[in-house]
Amino acid sequence: MPTATIISIIALTLISYVLTHYVRKAAIKKSILDNPNERSSHKTPTPRGGGVAIVATWFIGLAYLSLTQAIEHRLLLALLAGIPLAATGLLDDVLSLSPKVRLLVQVACASLAVFFLGGLQVFDLGFAQLTTALPLSIVGVVGMVWFINLYNFIDGIDGYAAMEAIVVSVAMFVITGNTVCLFLAASVLGFLPWNWQRAKIFMGDVGSTMLGFNLAVLGLYFQNTREMPLITWLILTALFWFDASLTILRRLRNKEKLSEAHRKHAYQRIVQAGWPHQRATLTGATINLALIAIALVSKHIPNLLVAGLAAALVLLHFLVLMADRKFPFAK
């Protein structure tokens, strides 16, 4: 890796760390606080909106990549399509926007990103490829909107969403060699110490929605460039989307109102069972290492792509059952 790239990554990490300090001071001064409620896993009011530091650092990184011509133009445009999403997330952290407004912006940003990427051109199954562009692109937009929201759902304990973004981004770099992934990881790494147990600031919607968006854009981009199959990306991110999706299905089965706040995700229930946030987050990172191993094997043996995804889901379902034993879903 070039020395200039290493220096840039270190600089971005430091910028993110320093910016988070100032964002925290501003949030406290303006009383932009996350007060505990039924969904919360924290007990004291905590500043939110720390994602502003992540987003600002990320755009600094994108500017550097653009100036040094180290990022493809279509990827840059797709990632910049998240600017309205970041602005909406910040407004939601401060003013609490309606779900309809947030969803409208999410759909618009996702559609714009998929357009800049040239649509989702192919879906690689390993043993076959789906190439019907329009239906795939629609699925890409819907999937991106879903991932944006579930990333927000899963941002519920100290360090969890930040750690996931770092681990997945580094894993994507290992697989693709694309420096953009490390710049995203660095933008979050500087924020992580402030968000570690006990969190001094939360990333808020501005951070969680943008991380979900950026990870989804990279997943679609790498599928289009054939650098990494989308199924491999699904394996890497399975810890988050499986827990969020399964929780919604179980709540629907129980005829619960999905609009009501809750703490029924597996990661929340193990914290309720007595695990410290730090232990839950580090356990999540360890599970991610297993998912990375599965992803690497399946990526290099294309015929095992679908089997690799199935193996990841079996592993995660087993872990959810273990969480059920610690703290039953019905409680």
VOBA-1610 file (N, C-alpha, C; in pm, whole numbers, padded with zeros to 5 digits, always signed):
BEGIN
Met+00085-00119+00000Met+00000+00000+00000Met+00089+00125+00000Pro+00062+00222-00088Pro+00144+00344-00094Pro+00147+00419+00038Thr+00261+00480+00067Thr+00277+00556+00191Thr+00173+00667+00203Ala+00144+00733+00091Ala+00047+00843+00093Ala-00091+00794+00136Thr-00126+00673+00095Thr-00256+00617+00134Thr-00260+00589+00283Ile-00150+00533+00335Ile-00143+00503+00479Ile-00154+00632+00561Ile-00081+00734+00518Ile-00087+00863+00588Ile-00228+00921+00583Ser-00292+00908+00469Ser-00429+00960+00453Ser-00526+00889+00547Ile-00512+00759+00560Ile-00600+00681+00647Ile-00581+00722+00793Ile-00455+00739+00833Ile-00426+00783+00970Ile-00483+00923+00993Ala-00464+01011+00894Ala-00514+01148+00906Ala-00666+01151+00919Leu-00735+01070+00839Leu-00881+01065+00846Leu-00929+01015+00982Thr-00859+00917+01037Thr-00895+00866+01169Thr-00883+00976+01274Leu-00773+01051+01268Leu-00752+01160+01364Leu-00855+01272+01344Ile-00884+01303+01219Ile-00985+01407+01191Ile-01120+01366+01248Ser-01157+01241+01227Ser-01284+01191+01279Ser-01289+01199+01431Tyr-01178+01164+01495Tyr-01171+01167+01641Tyr-01189+01310+01693Val-01116+01403+01634Val-01123+01543+01678Val-01260+01604+01649Leu-01313+01578+01531Leu-01445+01632+01496Leu-01553+01580+01590Thr-01542+01453+01629Thr-01642+01397+01721Thr-01642+01472+01853His-01523+01510+01899His-01512+01588+02023His-01593+01717+02012Tyr-01577+01788+01902Tyr-01646+01916+01886Tyr-01795+01898+01859Val-01830+01793+01787Val-01973+01765+01766Val-02040+01733+01898Arg-01971+01660+01984Arg-02027+01627+02115Arg-02050+01753+02198Lys-01952+01843+02198Lys-01967+01969+02272Lys-02087+02049+02220Ala-02102+02052+02088Ala-02214+02127+02028Ala-02347+02062+02062Ala-02351+01928+02061Ala-02476+01857+02093Ala-02518+01881+02237Ile-02421+01883+02328Ile-02452+01911+02469Ile-02502+02054+02485Lys-02435+02146+02417Lys-02473+02288+02427Lys-02614+02311+02374Lys-02650+02241+02266Lys-02781+02259+02203Lys-02886+02162+02258Ser-02847+02083+02359Ser-02937+01984+02421Ser-02991+01885+02318Ile-02905+01844+02226Ile-02942+01739+02130Ile-02906+01606+02194Leu-02999+01554+02271Leu-02973+01438+02355Leu-03066+01323+02320Asp-03016+01202+02338Asp-03097+01082+02322Asp-03141+01040+02462Asn-03268+01062+02492Asn-03320+01027+02624Asn-03366+00882+02626Pro-03342+00811+02734Pro-03380+00669+02742Pro-03530+00649+02720Asn-03565+00542+02645Asn-03705+00502+02627Asn-03713+00350+02620Glu-03829+00297+02576Glu-03847+00152+02578Glu-03749+00081+02485Arg-03703+00149+02380Arg-03613+00088+02284Arg-03467+00099+02327Ser-03441+00187+02422Ser-03303+00219+02457Ser-03236+00108+02538Ser-03105+00097+02517Ser-03024+00009+02600Ser-02931+00091+02688His-02955+00222+02695His-02878+00308+02784His-02972+00369+02888Lys-02915+00417+02997Lys-02996+00462+03109Lys-02987+00612+03136Thr-02896+00680+03071Thr-02880+00824+03095Thr-02886+00900+02962Pro-02934+01025+02965Pro-02935+01106+02842Pro-02794+01118+02784Thr-02783+01096+02653Thr-02653+01095+02587Thr-02659+01179+02460Pro-02558+01262+02435Pro-02557+01342+02312Pro-02568+01252+02189Arg-02640+01299+02087Arg-02649+01223+01963Arg-02611+01314+01846Gly-02598+01254+01729Gly-02556+01331+01612Gly-02408+01319+01584Gly-02341+01227+01655Gly-02197+01209+01633Gly-02164+01166+01492Gly-02265+01116+01422Gly-02244+01077+01283Gly-02204+01193+01194Val-02228+01316+01240Val-02184+01434+01165Val-02033+01428+01144Ala-01961+01387+01247Ala-01815+01376+01236Ala-01776+01267+01136Ile-01848+01155+01141Ile-01821+01046+01046Ile-01844+01093+00903Val-01959+01157+00881Val-01996+01201+00746Val-01899+01308+00695Ala-01865+01405+00780Ala-01773+01511+00738Ala-01637+01452+00700Thr-01588+01361+00783Thr-01460+01296+00754Thr-01467+01216+00626Trp-01577+01146+00607Trp-01598+01065+00488Trp-01593+01150+00361Phe-01657+01265+00364Phe-01657+01351+00246Phe-01520+01414+00223Ile-01446+01438+00330Ile-01307+01483+00314Ile-01227+01374+00242Gly-01248+01250+00285Gly-01180+01138+00221Gly-01218+01123+00075Leu-01346+01140+00044Leu-01391+01131-00095Leu-01329+01242-00180Ala-01317+01361-00121Ala-01255+01473-00193Ala-01110+01440-00228Tyr-01039+01382-00131Tyr-00899+01343-00155Tyr-00891+01237-00265Leu-00978+01137-00257Leu-00977+01030-00358Leu-01008+01086-00496Ser-01097+01184-00501Ser-01133+01244-00629Ser-01016+01326-00685Leu-00952+01405-00600Leu-00840+01488-00645Leu-00722+01405-00692Thr-00703+01289-00629Thr-00592+01201-00667Thr-00633+01098-00771Gln-00757+01109-00820Gln-00811+01018-00921Gln-00801+00872-00877Ala-00831+00850-00749Ala-00822+00716-00693Ala-00960+00652-00674Ile-01063+00714-00731Ile-01198+00660-00721Ile-01267+00675-00856Glu-01337+00572-00898Glu-01408+00578-01026Glu-01520+00682-01017His-01541+00754-01125His-01636+00866-01126His-01778+00822-01089Arg-01822+00709-01143Arg-01960+00666-01115Arg-01978+00627-00969Leu-01874+00570-00908Leu-01883+00537-00766Leu-01887+00664-00682Leu-01805+00761-00719Leu-01804+00889-00647Leu-01943+00954-00651Leu-02003+00957-00768Leu-02136+01018-00781Leu-02240+00942-00699Ala-02231+00810-00702Ala-02327+00728-00626Ala-02315+00754-00477Leu-02192+00767-00428Leu-02171+00793-00286Leu-02215+00936-00248Leu-02191+01031-00338Leu-02234+01169-00312Leu-02385+01183-00313Ala-02453+01086-00374Ala-02600+01088-00374Ala-02656+01074-00233Gly-02571+01039-00138Gly-02614+01026+00001Gly-02617+01158+00077Ile-02576+01267+00015Ile-02575+01396+00085Ile-02713+01435+00138Pro-02821+01426+00057Pro-02953+01457+00113Pro-02992+01364+00227Leu-02946+01240+00221Leu-02976+01145+00328Leu-02909+01187+00457Ala-02784+01233+00447Ala-02713+01281+00566Ala-02781+01403+00624Ala-02823+01494+00537Ala-02892+01616+00584Ala-03023+01581+00653Thr-03096+01487+00595Thr-03223+01444+00655Thr-03199+01376+00789Gly-03093+01294+00796Gly-03060+01228+00922Gly-03028+01327+01031Leu-02954+01432+00996Leu-02920+01536+01094Leu-03046+01609+01140Leu-03132+01644+01045Leu-03257+01712+01081Leu-03343+01623+01170Asp-03341+01493+01143Asp-03420+01401+01225Asp-03363+01392+01366Asp-03230+01394+01378Asp-03168+01392+01510Asp-03205+01516+01591Val-03221+01629+01521Val-03249+01756+01589Val-03398+01781+01605Leu-03475+01752+01500Leu-03616+01792+01498Leu-03715+01676+01499Ser-03669+01554+01473Ser-03757+01436+01463Ser-03855+01450+01347Leu-03809+01414+01227Leu-03892+01421+01107Leu-03990+01305+01102Ser-04091+01318+01019Ser-04190+01212+01004Ser-04129+01095+00926Pro-04174+00972+00953Pro-04123+00855+00880Pro-04142+00867+00729Lys-04252+00930+00685Lys-04278+00943+00542Lys-04173+01029+00474Val-04134+01137+00539Val-04030+01225+00482Val-03898+01150+00472Arg-03863+01080+00579Arg-03737+01004+00579Arg-03737+00899+00468Leu-03848+00827+00455Leu-03856+00721+00353Leu-03847+00779+00213Leu-03912+00891+00191Leu-03908+00955+00059Leu-03765+00992+00020Val-03691+01049+00114Val-03552+01087+00087Val-03467+00962+00065Gln-03491+00858+00143Gln-03415+00734+00128Gln-03436+00673-00011Val-03560+00669-00055Val-03590+00613-00187Val-03525+00698-00296Ala-03532+00830-00281Ala-03472+00920-00381Ala-03321+00901-00388Cys-03256+00895-00273Cys-03110+00879-00271Cys-03068+00742-00324Ala-03141+00638-00285Ala-03110+00504-00334Ala-03129+00495-00485Ser-03237+00554-00535Ser-03263+00552-00679Ser-03153+00626-00755Leu-03113+00740-00701Leu-03007+00819-00765Leu-02875+00742-00766Ala-02844+00678-00654Ala-02720+00601-00645Ala-02718+00486-00745Val-02828+00412-00752Val-02836+00300-00846Val-02827+00352-00990Phe-02886+00467-01017Phe-02877+00527-01151Phe-02732+00559-01185Phe-02660+00623-01092Phe-02521+00658-01118Phe-02433+00534-01138Leu-02469+00426-01071Leu-02393+00301-01085Leu-02424+00230-01217Gly-02522+00282-01291Gly-02561+00216-01415Gly-02658+00104-01392Gly-02731+00110-01279Gly-02823+00003-01244Gly-02749-00113-01180Leu-02823-00213-01139Leu-02762-00338-01096Leu-02761-00428-01219Gln-02643-00445-01278Gln-02632-00507-01410Gln-02635-00658-01407Val-02595-00715-01294Val-02588-00861-01287Val-02600-00904-01142Phe-02653-01023-01120Phe-02656-01081-00986Phe-02592-01219-00997Asp-02474-01231-00940Asp-02392-01351-00955Asp-02430-01455-00849Leu-02478-01571-00897Leu-02512-01680-00806Leu-02400-01782-00796Gly-02292-01759-00867Gly-02181-01854-00869Gly-02196-01953-00981Phe-02301-02032-00976Phe-02326-02133-01079Phe-02406-02075-01196Ala-02456-01952-01181Ala-02533-01885-01286Ala-02535-01736-01258Gln-02577-01659-01357Gln-02586-01514-01342Gln-02721-01464-01392Leu-02783-01377-01311Leu-02906-01311-01353Leu-02867-01177-01415Thr-02920-01148-01533Thr-02876-01028-01604Thr-02991-00940-01654Thr-03108-00955-01597Thr-03222-00872-01636Thr-03211-00740-01560Ala-03159-00637-01626Ala-03114-00515-01559Ala-03223-00440-01484Leu-03338-00417-01547Leu-03441-00334-01483Leu-03494-00396-01354Pro-03539-00523-01356Pro-03585-00583-01230Pro-03476-00586-01124Leu-03352-00615-01165Leu-03242-00618-01069Leu-03219-00479-01009Ser-03231-00376-01090Ser-03211-00240-01041Ser-03318-00200-00941Ile-03442-00242-00967Ile-03551-00214-00873Ile-03524-00285-00741Val-03481-00411-00751Val-03445-00486-00630Val-03330-00416-00558Gly-03236-00361-00635Gly-03124-00289-00576Gly-03168-00168-00496Val-03263-00092-00549Val-03315+00026-00479Val-03388-00015-00352Val-03477-00114-00364Val-03553-00160-00248Val-03460-00216-00141Gly-03363-00296-00185Gly-03268-00354-00091Gly-03184-00248-00021Met-03146-00144-00094Met-03068-00036-00034Met-03148+00039+00071Val-03274+00068+00040Val-03361+00136+00136Val-03379+00051+00261Trp-03397-00079+00240Trp-03412-00169+00355Trp-03285-00170+00440Phe-03169-00175+00375Phe-03044-00182+00450Phe-03018-00052+00525Ile-03055+00061+00466Ile-03042+00190+00535Ile-03121+00187+00665Asn-03243+00137+00657Asn-03329+00135+00776Asn-03284+00033+00879Leu-03246-00085+00834Leu-03207-00187+00932Leu-03078-00148+01001Tyr-02990-00075+00931Tyr-02867-00029+00998Tyr-02902+00066+01111Asn-03006+00145+01088Asn-03055+00234+01193Asn-03116+00155+01308Phe-03190+00047+01276Phe-03250-00037+01379Phe-03143-00098+01470Ile-03033-00138+01408Ile-02932-00215+01482Ile-02836-00125+01560Asp-02844+00004+01538Asp-02759+00097+01613Asp-02822+00121+01750Gly-02804+00024+01841Gly-02874+00033+01969Gly-02790+00011+02093Ile-02665-00033+02077Ile-02577-00046+02193Ile-02441+00014+02159Asp-02363+00040+02260Asp-02236+00112+02243Asp-02141+00039+02147Gly-02099+00109+02044Gly-01996+00059+01954Gly-02040-00040+01849Tyr-02164-00087+01856Tyr-02207-00200+01773Tyr-02210-00164+01624Ala-02282-00058+01588Ala-02292-00020+01447Ala-02158+00029+01393Ala-02082+00100+01476Ala-01952+00149+01433Ala-01856+00033+01407Met-01854-00063+01498Met-01766-00178+01482Met-01801-00258+01357Glu-01931-00275+01332Glu-01976-00348+01213Glu-01926-00279+01086Ala-01940-00147+01081Ala-01896-00073+00962Ala-01746-00089+00939Ile-01669-00084+01047Ile-01524-00097+01035Ile-01485-00235+00986Val-01540-00338+01049Val-01504-00476+01014Val-01546-00508+00871Val-01668-00473+00834Val-01716-00503+00699Val-01636-00425+00594Ser-01606-00299+00623Ser-01529-00218+00528Ser-01389-00275+00506Val-01324-00314+00614Val-01190-00374+00602Val-01198-00505+00525Ala-01302-00585+00553Ala-01319-00711+00482Ala-01338-00687+00332Met-01415-00586+00296Met-01435-00555+00154Met-01304-00511+00090Phe-01220-00440+00166Phe-01089-00402+00112Phe-01003-00525+00088Val-01004-00618+00182Val-00925-00741+00167Val-00967-00816+00041Ile-01097-00818+00014Ile-01149-00892-00101Ile-01127-00818-00232Thr-01148-00685-00232Thr-01144-00609-00357Thr-01017-00529-00378Gly-00949-00494-00269Gly-00830-00409-00280Gly-00862-00264-00305Asn-00990-00225-00293Asn-01032-00087-00320Asn-01012+00000-00196Thr-00931+00104-00210Thr-00896+00192-00098Thr-01016+00265-00040Val-01120+00285-00119Val-01239+00355-00071Val-01290+00290+00058Cys-01282+00159+00064Cys-01331+00085+00181Cys-01253+00123+00307Leu-01122+00139+00294Leu-01041+00177+00410Leu-01069+00320+00453Phe-01099+00406+00358Phe-01133+00544+00392Phe-01264+00549+00472Leu-01359+00463+00436Leu-01484+00455+00511Leu-01457+00403+00652Ala-01374+00299+00661Ala-01339+00243+00792Ala-01271+00347+00880Ala-01180+00425+00823Ala-01108+00528+00899Ala-01203+00636+00950Ser-01302+00671+00868Ser-01399+00774+00909Ser-01476+00732+01033Val-01497+00602+01047Val-01572+00549+01161Val-01479+00520+01279Leu-01356+00480+01249Leu-01262+00440+01354Leu-01234+00554+01451Gly-01223+00676+01402Gly-01199+00789+01491Gly-01316+00818+01583Phe-01436+00782+01538Phe-01557+00802+01618Phe-01572+00694+01726Leu-01522+00574+01699Leu-01547+00459+01786Leu-01509+00480+01932Pro-01391+00539+01965Pro-01357+00557+02107Pro-01461+00639+02183Trp-01525+00733+02116Trp-01628+00815+02180Trp-01759+00738+02198Asn-01776+00632+02122Asn-01900+00555+02123Asn-01885+00424+02200Trp-01764+00402+02253Trp-01737+00277+02324Trp-01797+00284+02464Gln-01822+00167+02522Gln-01885+00162+02655Gln-01799+00237+02759Arg-01858+00328+02831Arg-01991+00381+02817Arg-01990+00497+02721Ala-02079+00494+02623Ala-02076+00588+02512Ala-02089+00733+02559Lys-02002+00818+02507Lys-02008+00961+02536Lys-02093+01035+02432Ile-02118+00968+02319Ile-02204+01025+02214Ile-02252+00912+02124Phe-02372+00925+02070Phe-02427+00830+01973Phe-02413+00888+01833Met-02403+00800+01733Met-02391+00849+01595Met-02522+00908+01543Gly-02636+00865+01597Gly-02764+00918+01553Gly-02800+00872+01412Asp-02915+00919+01364Asp-02961+00881+01231Asp-02866+00930+01121Val-02805+01045+01142Val-02714+01099+01042Val-02598+01002+01018Gly-02556+00931+01121Gly-02447+00835+01106Gly-02494+00699+01059Ser-02597+00645+01124Ser-02639+00508+01094Ser-02697+00496+00953Thr-02778+00593+00911Thr-02836+00584+00776Thr-02729+00600+00668Met-02633+00688+00692Met-02526+00706+00593Met-02434+00585+00584Leu-02408+00521+00697Leu-02326+00400+00693Leu-02398+00289+00617Gly-02527+00273+00645Gly-02604+00173+00572Gly-02605+00202+00423Phe-02622+00328+00388Phe-02622+00369+00247Phe-02488+00341+00181Asn-02379+00384+00244Asn-02246+00367+00185Asn-02209+00221+00167Leu-02238+00139+00266Leu-02207-00003+00255Leu-02288-00067+00143Ala-02414-00027+00130Ala-02499-00082+00024Ala-02450-00039-00114Val-02412+00089-00128Val-02360+00137-00256Val-02236+00058-00296Leu-02146+00037-00201Leu-02024-00038-00230Leu-02056-00182-00270Gly-02154-00242-00203Gly-02193-00379-00238Gly-02242-00389-00382Leu-02327-00296-00424Leu-02379-00296-00561Leu-02267-00265-00662Tyr-02182-00170-00626Tyr-02072-00132-00716Tyr-01979-00250-00742Phe-01940-00319-00635Phe-01847-00431-00652Phe-01910-00547-00729Gln-02042-00563-00719Gln-02108-00664-00801Gln-02101-00625-00949Asn-02126-00497-00978Asn-02121-00452-01117Asn-01982-00464-01178Thr-01879-00439-01097Thr-01742-00445-01148Thr-01685-00586-01142Arg-01762-00679-01087Arg-01723-00820-01071Arg-01608-00838-00971Glu-01583-00735-00890Glu-01477-00747-00789Glu-01523-00831-00671Met-01653-00829-00643Met-01707-00906-00531Met-01855-00933-00558Pro-01895-01060-00560Pro-02037-01091-00582Pro-02124-01032-00471Leu-02245-00994-00507Leu-02337-00937-00409Leu-02367-01037-00298Ile-02366-01165-00331Ile-02389-01267-00227Ile-02277-01264-00124Thr-02155-01239-00168Thr-02044-01227-00073Thr-02069-01109+00021Trp-02117-00998-00035Trp-02153-00882+00047Trp-02264-00918+00146Leu-02361-00995+00101Leu-02471-01037+00190Leu-02419-01121+00305Ile-02317-01202+00278Ile-02256-01282+00385Ile-02184-01191+00484Leu-02108-01095+00432Leu-02031-01005+00519Leu-02122-00923+00611Thr-02237-00883+00561Thr-02327-00796+00638Thr-02440-00873+00706Ala-02435-01005+00701Ala-02547-01087+00748Ala-02579-01069+00896Leu-02478-01038+00977Leu-02503-01021+01120Leu-02612-00917+01144Phe-02609-00811+01066Phe-02707-00703+01086Phe-02840-00733+01019Trp-02837-00764+00889Trp-02966-00778+00820Trp-03043-00902+00864Phe-02974-01007+00907Phe-03046-01126+00951Phe-03118-01099+01083Asp-03049-01038+01178Asp-03110-01008+01308Asp-03229-00914+01291Ala-03211-00807+01214Ala-03318-00709+01195Ala-03438-00769+01122Ser-03410-00845+01016Ser-03519-00902+00936Ser-03595-01009+01014Leu-03521-01096+01083Leu-03586-01202+01160Leu-03669-01142+01273Thr-03618-01038+01336Thr-03693-00974+01445Thr-03825-00917+01395Ile-03824-00855+01279Ile-03948-00801+01223Ile-04046-00913+01191Leu-03998-01022+01134Leu-04086-01135+01102Leu-04148-01194+01229Arg-04069-01202+01334Arg-04120-01257+01460Arg-04221-01163+01524Arg-04198-01034+01512Arg-04294-00937+01566Arg-04424-00939+01486Leu-04414-00957+01355Leu-04534-00970+01273Leu-04613-01094+01312Arg-04541-01202+01336Arg-04607-01326+01378Arg-04681-01306+01510Asn-04622-01225+01599Asn-04685-01198+01729Asn-04789-01087+01722Lys-04814-01036+01599Lys-04912-00930+01576Lys-04881-00803+01656Glu-04751-00771+01664Glu-04708-00649+01730Glu-04708-00533+01631Lys-04726-00413+01681Lys-04719-00294+01597Lys-04572-00263+01568Leu-04536-00265+01441Leu-04397-00243+01405Leu-04351-00101+01435Ser-04446-00009+01447Ser-04411+00130+01476Ser-04373+00152+01622Glu-04405+00055+01707Glu-04376+00069+01850Glu-04229+00038+01879Ala-04169+00116+01968Ala-04030+00093+02007Ala-04018-00040+02079His-03902-00102+02066His-03882-00234+02129His-03733-00258+02151Arg-03705-00365+02223Arg-03567-00410+02244Arg-03560-00560+02223Lys-03604-00606+02106Lys-03615-00749+02082Lys-03514-00804+01982His-03427-00719+01930His-03319-00773+01847His-03231-00861+01935Ala-03167-00958+01875Ala-03085-01052+01952Ala-02977-00979+02031Tyr-02912-00879+01970Tyr-02804-00809+02038Tyr-02856-00731+02159Gln-02981-00682+02150Gln-03040-00610+02263Gln-03078-00706+02376Arg-03125-00823+02338Arg-03171-00918+02439Arg-03056-00977+02520Ile-02939-00994+02456Ile-02827-01046+02535Ile-02776-00939+02632Val-02792-00812+02595Val-02758-00704+02689Val-02856-00704+02805Gln-02984-00724+02775Gln-03085-00731+02881Gln-03060-00852+02972Ala-02999-00955+02915Ala-02968-01075+02994Ala-02849-01054+03086Gly-02783-00938+03073Gly-02674-00908+03164Gly-02538-00887+03100Trp-02529-00907+02970Trp-02401-00885+02904Trp-02369-00735+02897Pro-02245-00695+02927Pro-02206-00555+02906Pro-02208-00523+02756His-02230-00397+02722His-02230-00357+02580His-02101-00398+02511Gln-01989-00379+02582Gln-01859-00410+02523Gln-01850-00557+02484Arg-01898-00644+02571Arg-01892-00787+02542Arg-01980-00822+02422Ala-02099-00764+02416Ala-02190-00790+02304Ala-02129-00742+02172Thr-02067-00625+02175Thr-02008-00569+02053Thr-01889-00653+02007Leu-01803-00692+02099Leu-01687-00774+02063Leu-01729-00913+02016Thr-01837-00964+02074Thr-01891-01092+02027Thr-01940-01078+01883Gly-02007-00966+01855Gly-02051-00940+01718Gly-01933-00935+01622Ala-01824-00871+01663Ala-01705-00863+01578Ala-01646-01001+01555Thr-01649-01086+01658Thr-01598-01222+01645Thr-01682-01303+01547Ile-01814-01287+01557Ile-01904-01354+01462Ile-01874-01307+01320Asn-01845-01178+01308Asn-01811-01124+01176Asn-01686-01190+01117Leu-01591-01225+01202Leu-01471-01293+01153Leu-01507-01427+01091Ala-01601-01498+01154Ala-01648-01625+01097Ala-01718-01601+00964Leu-01798-01495+00957Leu-01867-01463+00832Leu-01768-01423+00723Ile-01661-01353+00761Ile-01558-01316+00664Ile-01491-01440+00608Ala-01464-01538+00695Ala-01402-01663+00649Ala-01493-01733+00548Ile-01623-01739+00580Ile-01719-01800+00487Ile-01723-01723+00356Ala-01722-01590+00366Ala-01727-01506+00246Ala-01605-01527+00157Leu-01487-01537+00218Leu-01364-01556+00141Leu-01364-01689+00068Val-01408-01793+00138Val-01413-01926+00075Val-01512-01926-00041Ser-01631-01874-00017Ser-01734-01875-00121Ser-01698-01786-00239Lys-01624-01677-00212Lys-01586-01587-00320Lys-01485-01653-00413His-01395-01731-00357His-01291-01795-00438His-01335-01928-00496Ile-01447-01981-00448Ile-01504-02103-00508Ile-01647-02068-00548Pro-01665-02010-00666Pro-01795-01955-00707Pro-01913-02049-00689Asn-01893-02177-00712Asn-02005-02270-00699Asn-02055-02282-00556Leu-01979-02228-00461Leu-02018-02235-00320Leu-02080-02104-00270Leu-02106-02010-00360Leu-02161-01881-00317Leu-02291-01898-00240Val-02387-01963-00300Val-02518-01981-00236Val-02505-02068-00112Ala-02421-02171-00121Ala-02399-02258-00005Ala-02335-02179+00109Gly-02246-02086+00075Gly-02183-02003+00177Gly-02284-01915+00247Leu-02376-01856+00170Leu-02481-01774+00231Leu-02569-01859+00321Ala-02602-01979+00275Ala-02684-02069+00357Ala-02612-02104+00487Ala-02482-02129+00479Ala-02404-02162+00599Ala-02403-02045+00696Ala-02391-01924+00643Ala-02393-01804+00729Ala-02526-01791+00801Leu-02635-01817+00730Leu-02768-01804+00790Leu-02792-01912+00895Val-02743-02032+00870Val-02756-02139+00969Val-02680-02100+01096Leu-02558-02049+01080Leu-02479-02005+01195Leu-02552-01897+01274Leu-02604-01798+01204Leu-02671-01687+01272Leu-02801-01731+01337His-02873-01823+01274His-02997-01873+01335His-02966-01948+01465Phe-02857-02024+01464Phe-02814-02094+01585Phe-02781-01994+01696Leu-02715-01885+01660Leu-02679-01784+01760Leu-02802-01711+01813Val-02902-01690+01727Val-03028-01629+01773Val-03097-01720+01872Leu-03094-01850+01845Leu-03154-01946+01939Leu-03083-01940+02074Met-02951-01920+02072Met-02877-01905+02196Met-02920-01778+02269Ala-02943-01670+02194Ala-02992-01546+02255Ala-03130-01568+02315Asp-03213-01648+02248Asp-03346-01679+02300Asp-03338-01748+02436Arg-03238-01832+02451Arg-03222-01902+02579Arg-03179-01805+02689Lys-03098-01707+02653Lys-03052-01609+02751Lys-03166-01515+02793Phe-03242-01470+02692Phe-03350-01376+02718Phe-03457-01400+02612Pro-03561-01476+02645Pro-03663-01516+02547Pro-03722-01398+02472Phe-03754-01420+02346Phe-03806-01316+02258Phe-03938-01259+02310Ala-04019-01341+02372Ala-04154-01299+02414Ala-04153-01199+02528Lys-04040-01188+02600Lys-04038-01100+02718Lys-04049-00955+02677
//
